Amino acid sequence: MSVSGESRGRSQQMRTKAKELNEAAERSTDPEERRRLKEKARRLQEQSEQESKMDDRGWDPM
C-alpha cells in the first residue's frame, strides 16, 4: 500500500472511531463522561480532516 493509501486508511479509521465515540457519548448518562467522549471525538474528526487535506494536496509528512 502506498503512503497516501495508508494515510487515507488512517483517516477513515479516525472518522470511524470518532463516530463510535459520539455514539457512546449519546448513550452515556454521566454528563462529564459525555463531554469527555464528545471532545475526544471532535479532536479525532479534526485530525482526520487535516490528514485528508494533506492527502488531497499530495503532501507527504514522512
MARGUVEX-737911 format. One record per atom (N, C-alpha, C): residue number from 1; atom name; x, y, z. Coordinates in nm, 2 decimals, padded with zeros to 4 digits, always signed. Layout:
N
{pt NUM "CA" {X Y Z}}
...
# end
This chain:
62
{pt 1 "N" {+00.09 -00.12 +00.00}}
{pt 1 "CA" {+00.00 +00.00 +00.00}}
{pt 1 "C" {+00.09 +00.12 +00.00}}
{pt 2 "N" {+00.05 +00.22 -00.07}}
{pt 2 "CA" {+00.13 +00.35 -00.08}}
{pt 2 "C" {+00.11 +00.43 +00.05}}
{pt 3 "N" {+00.20 +00.52 +00.06}}
{pt 3 "CA" {+00.19 +00.61 +00.18}}
{pt 3 "C" {+00.06 +00.68 +00.19}}
{pt 4 "N" {+00.02 +00.74 +00.07}}
{pt 4 "CA" {-00.11 +00.81 +00.07}}
{pt 4 "C" {-00.23 +00.72 +00.10}}
{pt 5 "N" {-00.22 +00.59 +00.05}}
{pt 5 "CA" {-00.32 +00.50 +00.08}}
{pt 5 "C" {-00.33 +00.46 +00.23}}
{pt 6 "N" {-00.21 +00.45 +00.29}}
{pt 6 "CA" {-00.21 +00.43 +00.43}}
{pt 6 "C" {-00.27 +00.54 +00.51}}
{pt 7 "N" {-00.23 +00.66 +00.46}}
{pt 7 "CA" {-00.29 +00.78 +00.53}}
{pt 7 "C" {-00.44 +00.79 +00.52}}
{pt 8 "N" {-00.49 +00.76 +00.40}}
{pt 8 "CA" {-00.63 +00.76 +00.37}}
{pt 8 "C" {-00.70 +00.66 +00.47}}
{pt 9 "N" {-00.64 +00.54 +00.48}}
{pt 9 "CA" {-00.69 +00.44 +00.57}}
{pt 9 "C" {-00.69 +00.48 +00.71}}
{pt 10 "N" {-00.59 +00.55 +00.75}}
{pt 10 "CA" {-00.58 +00.60 +00.89}}
{pt 10 "C" {-00.68 +00.71 +00.91}}
{pt 11 "N" {-00.71 +00.80 +00.81}}
{pt 11 "CA" {-00.81 +00.90 +00.82}}
{pt 11 "C" {-00.95 +00.83 +00.84}}
{pt 12 "N" {-00.97 +00.73 +00.76}}
{pt 12 "CA" {-01.10 +00.66 +00.77}}
{pt 12 "C" {-01.12 +00.60 +00.91}}
{pt 13 "N" {-01.01 +00.54 +00.96}}
{pt 13 "CA" {-01.02 +00.48 +01.09}}
{pt 13 "C" {-01.05 +00.58 +01.20}}
{pt 14 "N" {-00.99 +00.70 +01.19}}
{pt 14 "CA" {-01.01 +00.81 +01.28}}
{pt 14 "C" {-01.16 +00.85 +01.27}}
{pt 15 "N" {-01.21 +00.86 +01.15}}
{pt 15 "CA" {-01.35 +00.90 +01.14}}
{pt 15 "C" {-01.45 +00.80 +01.20}}
{pt 16 "N" {-01.41 +00.67 +01.18}}
{pt 16 "CA" {-01.50 +00.57 +01.24}}
{pt 16 "C" {-01.49 +00.57 +01.39}}
{pt 17 "N" {-01.37 +00.59 +01.44}}
{pt 17 "CA" {-01.36 +00.59 +01.59}}
{pt 17 "C" {-01.43 +00.72 +01.64}}
{pt 18 "N" {-01.42 +00.83 +01.57}}
{pt 18 "CA" {-01.49 +00.95 +01.62}}
{pt 18 "C" {-01.64 +00.92 +01.62}}
{pt 19 "N" {-01.70 +00.85 +01.52}}
{pt 19 "CA" {-01.84 +00.82 +01.52}}
{pt 19 "C" {-01.88 +00.73 +01.64}}
{pt 20 "N" {-01.79 +00.63 +01.66}}
{pt 20 "CA" {-01.82 +00.54 +01.78}}
{pt 20 "C" {-01.82 +00.62 +01.91}}
{pt 21 "N" {-01.72 +00.71 +01.92}}
{pt 21 "CA" {-01.72 +00.79 +02.05}}
{pt 21 "C" {-01.84 +00.88 +02.06}}
{pt 22 "N" {-01.88 +00.94 +01.95}}
{pt 22 "CA" {-02.01 +01.02 +01.96}}
{pt 22 "C" {-02.13 +00.93 +02.00}}
{pt 23 "N" {-02.13 +00.81 +01.94}}
{pt 23 "CA" {-02.25 +00.73 +01.98}}
{pt 23 "C" {-02.24 +00.69 +02.13}}
{pt 24 "N" {-02.12 +00.66 +02.18}}
{pt 24 "CA" {-02.10 +00.62 +02.32}}
{pt 24 "C" {-02.14 +00.74 +02.40}}
{pt 25 "N" {-02.10 +00.86 +02.36}}
{pt 25 "CA" {-02.14 +00.98 +02.44}}
{pt 25 "C" {-02.29 +01.00 +02.45}}
{pt 26 "N" {-02.36 +00.97 +02.34}}
{pt 26 "CA" {-02.51 +00.98 +02.34}}
{pt 26 "C" {-02.57 +00.88 +02.43}}
{pt 27 "N" {-02.51 +00.76 +02.45}}
{pt 27 "CA" {-02.56 +00.66 +02.54}}
{pt 27 "C" {-02.52 +00.69 +02.69}}
{pt 28 "N" {-02.42 +00.77 +02.71}}
{pt 28 "CA" {-02.37 +00.79 +02.85}}
{pt 28 "C" {-02.47 +00.87 +02.93}}
{pt 29 "N" {-02.49 +00.83 +03.05}}
{pt 29 "CA" {-02.58 +00.90 +03.14}}
{pt 29 "C" {-02.50 +01.00 +03.23}}
{pt 30 "N" {-02.37 +00.99 +03.23}}
{pt 30 "CA" {-02.28 +01.08 +03.31}}
{pt 30 "C" {-02.25 +01.20 +03.22}}
{pt 31 "N" {-02.29 +01.32 +03.26}}
{pt 31 "CA" {-02.26 +01.44 +03.18}}
{pt 31 "C" {-02.11 +01.47 +03.16}}
{pt 32 "N" {-02.03 +01.44 +03.26}}
{pt 32 "CA" {-01.88 +01.46 +03.24}}
{pt 32 "C" {-01.83 +01.36 +03.14}}
{pt 33 "N" {-01.87 +01.24 +03.15}}
{pt 33 "CA" {-01.82 +01.13 +03.06}}
{pt 33 "C" {-01.87 +01.17 +02.92}}
{pt 34 "N" {-01.99 +01.21 +02.90}}
{pt 34 "CA" {-02.05 +01.25 +02.77}}
{pt 34 "C" {-01.96 +01.37 +02.71}}
{pt 35 "N" {-01.93 +01.47 +02.79}}
{pt 35 "CA" {-01.85 +01.58 +02.75}}
{pt 35 "C" {-01.71 +01.53 +02.70}}
{pt 36 "N" {-01.65 +01.44 +02.78}}
{pt 36 "CA" {-01.52 +01.39 +02.75}}
{pt 36 "C" {-01.52 +01.31 +02.62}}
{pt 37 "N" {-01.61 +01.23 +02.60}}
{pt 37 "CA" {-01.62 +01.15 +02.48}}
{pt 37 "C" {-01.64 +01.24 +02.36}}
{pt 38 "N" {-01.73 +01.34 +02.37}}
{pt 38 "CA" {-01.76 +01.42 +02.26}}
{pt 38 "C" {-01.64 +01.51 +02.22}}
{pt 39 "N" {-01.56 +01.55 +02.32}}
{pt 39 "CA" {-01.44 +01.63 +02.29}}
{pt 39 "C" {-01.33 +01.54 +02.22}}
{pt 40 "N" {-01.32 +01.42 +02.27}}
{pt 40 "CA" {-01.23 +01.33 +02.21}}
{pt 40 "C" {-01.27 +01.30 +02.06}}
{pt 41 "N" {-01.39 +01.28 +02.04}}
{pt 41 "CA" {-01.45 +01.26 +01.90}}
{pt 41 "C" {-01.42 +01.38 +01.81}}
{pt 42 "N" {-01.44 +01.50 +01.87}}
{pt 42 "CA" {-01.42 +01.62 +01.79}}
{pt 42 "C" {-01.27 +01.63 +01.75}}
{pt 43 "N" {-01.18 +01.60 +01.84}}
{pt 43 "CA" {-01.04 +01.61 +01.81}}
{pt 43 "C" {-01.00 +01.51 +01.70}}
{pt 44 "N" {-01.05 +01.39 +01.72}}
{pt 44 "CA" {-01.02 +01.28 +01.61}}
{pt 44 "C" {-01.07 +01.33 +01.48}}
{pt 45 "N" {-01.19 +01.38 +01.47}}
{pt 45 "CA" {-01.25 +01.43 +01.35}}
{pt 45 "C" {-01.17 +01.54 +01.29}}
{pt 46 "N" {-01.12 +01.63 +01.37}}
{pt 46 "CA" {-01.04 +01.74 +01.32}}
{pt 46 "C" {-00.91 +01.69 +01.26}}
{pt 47 "N" {-00.85 +01.59 +01.33}}
{pt 47 "CA" {-00.72 +01.53 +01.29}}
{pt 47 "C" {-00.74 +01.46 +01.16}}
{pt 48 "N" {-00.85 +01.39 +01.15}}
{pt 48 "CA" {-00.88 +01.32 +01.02}}
{pt 48 "C" {-00.90 +01.41 +00.91}}
{pt 49 "N" {-00.96 +01.52 +00.93}}
{pt 49 "CA" {-00.98 +01.62 +00.82}}
{pt 49 "C" {-00.85 +01.68 +00.78}}
{pt 50 "N" {-00.76 +01.71 +00.88}}
{pt 50 "CA" {-00.63 +01.76 +00.84}}
{pt 50 "C" {-00.55 +01.67 +00.76}}
{pt 51 "N" {-00.55 +01.54 +00.79}}
{pt 51 "CA" {-00.48 +01.44 +00.72}}
{pt 51 "C" {-00.54 +01.43 +00.58}}
{pt 52 "N" {-00.67 +01.43 +00.57}}
{pt 52 "CA" {-00.74 +01.42 +00.44}}
{pt 52 "C" {-00.69 +01.54 +00.35}}
{pt 53 "N" {-00.69 +01.66 +00.41}}
{pt 53 "CA" {-00.64 +01.78 +00.33}}
{pt 53 "C" {-00.50 +01.76 +00.28}}
{pt 54 "N" {-00.41 +01.71 +00.37}}
{pt 54 "CA" {-00.27 +01.68 +00.33}}
{pt 54 "C" {-00.27 +01.58 +00.21}}
{pt 55 "N" {-00.35 +01.48 +00.22}}
{pt 55 "CA" {-00.36 +01.38 +00.11}}
{pt 55 "C" {-00.40 +01.44 -00.02}}
{pt 56 "N" {-00.50 +01.53 -00.01}}
{pt 56 "CA" {-00.55 +01.59 -00.13}}
{pt 56 "C" {-00.45 +01.68 -00.20}}
{pt 57 "N" {-00.36 +01.74 -00.12}}
{pt 57 "CA" {-00.25 +01.82 -00.18}}
{pt 57 "C" {-00.13 +01.74 -00.22}}
{pt 58 "N" {-00.13 +01.61 -00.18}}
{pt 58 "CA" {-00.02 +01.52 -00.22}}
{pt 58 "C" {+00.10 +01.55 -00.13}}
{pt 59 "N" {+00.08 +01.60 -00.01}}
{pt 59 "CA" {+00.19 +01.63 +00.08}}
{pt 59 "C" {+00.21 +01.51 +00.16}}
{pt 60 "N" {+00.34 +01.47 +00.17}}
{pt 60 "CA" {+00.38 +01.35 +00.25}}
{pt 60 "C" {+00.46 +01.40 +00.37}}
{pt 61 "N" {+00.41 +01.38 +00.49}}
{pt 61 "CA" {+00.48 +01.42 +00.61}}
{pt 61 "C" {+00.60 +01.34 +00.64}}
{pt 62 "N" {+00.62 +01.22 +00.58}}
{pt 62 "CA" {+00.73 +01.14 +00.61}}
{pt 62 "C" {+00.85 +01.17 +00.53}}
# end
